[in-house]
Amino acid sequence: MRYNEKELQALSRQPAELAAELGMRGPKKSSVVKRRLVKLVVNFLFYFRTDEAEVGRREGGPRAKVGGGGG
């Protein structure tokens, strides 16, 4: 199935069936822990950045990262 960006953004804003916050660490032991909000809505798994200080953050709030499809 194909979904456009607006559909996925609307879906990511719906109430979650399950949600959790994860701490991800890089391959080096001294790496900074990156915080992520993980959210399951219907059969889609979204994750969002929660650290304001991360490099590369865009204005306008968190953006959903959607996996499942190469390309």
N, C-alpha and C positions, 0 to 999 in steps of 0.2 A: 504494500500500500504506500501511497505517496501523500505527504502532508506538506502544506506550505508553512512558512515561518509564522504567519499570523495565527494559524490554527494551533500550532504547537505552543506559542506564547499564551494563548487563551487557555489551553489545556493545562499548562504548567501553573496557572493561577487558581485552578480549582482546588477545593479541599483535598488533602492527601488521604489515601487509605492507610499508608504507613509513612513515617518521616523520622529522620535521625540526623544528628550532626556527627561528621567524621573528622578525624585528624589524620592527615596524610603527611608522611615524612619522605623526603627524597632518599636516594640510595646511600648518601653519606650520613653517618651517625650524627654529625653536627648540623645537619640540615634543619631549617626552620619548619615547624609544623604548619601545614596549610589547612585551614578549616573549610569544610564543605557541608552544605545542607543537601541531603539526599532525600528525594520525595518520590513515592510511587502513586501514580494517578492512573486508574484503569489498568492498562498493561504497559504504560510508559514509565521509565525510570529517568528522572531529571536530577541533575546536581547543579548546585549554585555556589558561587564563591561567597564567603561571608567575611573575609578579611578585606578591609578598606585599603590597606597598604600594599596589596599585591600589585606587581608591575603588569601593565597591559590592561587594566580595568577600564572599561568604557563608561561614559556617562549614561545616565538613564536607567540605572538599576542593574540587578544581576541578569545575566543571559543564560538561558537554558542550553545545556549541552546534551545533545541527543545522540545516542549510539545506535548502531544496527545498520549497516549498509556501508559498503565501501565506496569511497569516491568523494 
